[in-house]
């Protein structure tokens, strides 16, 4: 998946930025668990996306066949025709893609339907590994950790989305010891953040609530005087850049 180029604290406003800027992608490999009339089975789907058109392959115990479909606003519909003992059977998958999950129902031709659940193959684990590699320190450890700078105050933040432009917003932060708490604000509302600032190194996290579901985000950065710069990991979407400047009082 393409890595998003975004600026800083404003990532906390993943829920507030235009949804199109964080549009989900159906492209990739998916591992599906499907309830069929004969019981549960596992299928694998590999999809390629061009605008709202999907093409790919469906792999099942009955072999591999091509599939086509559409994707818009997180909703995916893909169909494939398999051969079952000499009879053609069209499987139509309709579901919602939220981050690295793909859940919905599958229609078995004229023989009814059943639910399916799916996860993006090879994507959920790296996202979790990235988060684990840079966790926000526990509150008990943070309270005794030294901190050189001070994040307290109001910050002017620019969220720069590749292909979508810049989105200004504000962050109001409070630092106690090494602990940092606060709120990111825009016209769409407020998003809370918590974390630490230790030796001018920022590490905060939050869960953005979007129409496509919750998205965990970890922000890391460096405080230099009245400026923050850093990196962020948006689960299921990739990495981003961010900047923020302390507002004039």
N, C-alpha and C positions, 0 to 999 in steps of 0.2 A: 504494500500500500504506500502511496506517496506520503512522504514526511511533510507535515504541515509546518510552515514558517510563520510563527506567531510571536508576539511580544508578551512579556511577562505576567505580572500579577493579573492582567486582564484575562488570562486563561481561566481565572476563577469565574469569569463570566461566560464560560462556554454555554451556560444556559441562557445567557442574555444576548449573546451575539446572534446575528441572523443564522437560522438553521442551515441555510444553504452553505455557509462557510464551513460547517462541520458535517457536511452531508455524508451519510453512511455510504459504504461501497459494498456491493455484493460480490465483487471480484475476489477470486481465491478458491481455496479448497475447503470443503465443509464435510465434517463427519456427522452423519445423521443416524438417529435411532428412530425407527419407524414401526408403528403398530399396524400390522397388516391383518386381514381377516384370518390368516393362518398363524398369527402370533408375531412377536417382536423380531425385527431383523435390523441389520446395520447396512447402510448404504453410504456411498461417498459421492460427492458432487464437486466438480471443478468448473468454475464459471469465469467467463471473461465478459467485461462490461464495456459497452460503447454507448455513451449517452444513457438512454433508458432501455437499451436493448441488451439482452443477455444471451450468450451462447455458451455451450460447454458440453460436458459428458456426465452421465450417471453410471456409476459402477455399483452393481448389486450381485448377489449370488447367481443371478441369471446372465451375467455378462456386462459388457460396457456398451452404452448406446448414446447417441447425441441427444442434446436437449436444448430448447430455446425458451425464451420468455422475456419478461419485462421487469423493470425495477423503478419505483418512484416513491419518494417520501418515506423510505424505509420499508415499503411493501414490495415483496417479490413474488412473482408467479412464474414458475418454470414447469415445462412438461417434457416428458420423454415417453417413447413407445417401446415396450419390451415384448419379447416373444415368450409366451407361457404355453408350453406344450402345443405349439403350432398355432396358437391364437394370439393376435395382437392385442395388447392391453396398454392403454395410455395412462400414465401416472402424472397427475397434475398437483404440484406442490404450491401451496399458497401460504405465505407466512410473513412474519415481521423480522427484520434484521435490526438488532440493537447491539452495537459494538461488535463483539465476537460471538454473538448468539443468533441463531436462526430457528425460530419456532413457529409452528402452524399446523395445518392439516394437509393431508394428501388424499386426492380422489382417485380411487382405483377403477377407472372407467365407469361402468354401470353397476359395479359391485360394492358400492358404499365408500366410506372414507374412514380415515383414522388419524390420530395425532402424530406429529413428529417433533423431535427436539434435535437441535444441532449446534455444534460449536465449530468455529473456524480452526482448521487444522494448522497447528504450528504457530498460531498467533496469540492465544490466551496465555500459554506458558511463558513466552518471552516477555509479555507485558508484565506478568506477575514477577518474573525474575528481575526485570528492571526496577520495579517498585521495591522488591526486596533488597536490591543492591543499594538503594538510597532511601532507607526508611527514615521517617521523622523520629528523632530520639524520643524515648519515653519521657513522660513528664517528670518522673522522679529523678532521672539523670539530668534532664535539662535544667532543673531548678538549681543544680550545683555547678553547672558548666560555666566557664568564664565567657564573657561577651565583651568585645572591644567597642563595637559601634552601637547605635541605638536606632531601632526601626520605628519607634513611636512617632506618631504624627500623621499628617495627611499627605498623600502621594498622588501626583498626577501620572496616570498610566496610559500608555498607548498600546492598543491591541492591533498588531499589523497582520492582516490575513492575506496571504499570497493570492492575488487575483481578485480580492474583495475590498482592499483598501485598509485604512487605519480607523480604529474605533477608540475614541477617548473615553476614559472613565476615571474614577477616583478610588483610592484605598485609604481607609482610616485604620491605623494599627496601634496597638498598645504592647509595649515590651516590659516584662517584669522578670528581672534576672535574665535568663536566656530564653524564656518563654515568650512567644509572639502570638497574639490573638488579634482578630480584627474583622473588617467587613469590606468587601469590594462592592462598589455602588455604580449603577448605571440607570438609564431610563427604564430598564426592564426590572429593576429591583436590586436586592442585596444578596450576596453570597458570603457566608462565614468561612474563615480560614483559621487554622491553628498550626503551630510548629515552633521552630526555634531559630535564634540567631546566635551563632557561636563563632567567635573570632572573625566577625564580619561575614561568615558563611550562613546564608539563609537556607532553611529547609522547612517548607510548609506543605500542608496537604489539605484537600477538600474533596467533596463529592458534588460534581455539577449535576443538576437535575435538568434534563432536556426532554423534549417530546419523544425522543428515541430511547429514553431510559437514563439511568444514573451512569455517570462517567467519572471514575476516580482519577484525580490529577495530583501529581507531585511537582512542586516548584522548587528549584534550587537556584541560588544566585549569590552574588557578591555585592556587599555594600561598600561603596567608595565615596566617602563624604555624603553628599546628598543625592546619590544616584545608585540605583540597583540595576544590575544586568545579570542575566542567567539563562538557564535552560529549564524546560518543563517536559514531563512525560505525561501524555494524555492516553489513558488506557484504550487500546483499540484504534487509535488515530495516529500515534507517532510522537515525535519530538517537536518542540517549538522554542523560539527565542523570545525573550521579553526584556523590556526596559521600563524604568519608573524613575521619576524625579520628585524630590520633596517639594511640596507646595509652599509658596511664600506665605508666611503668617501675617 
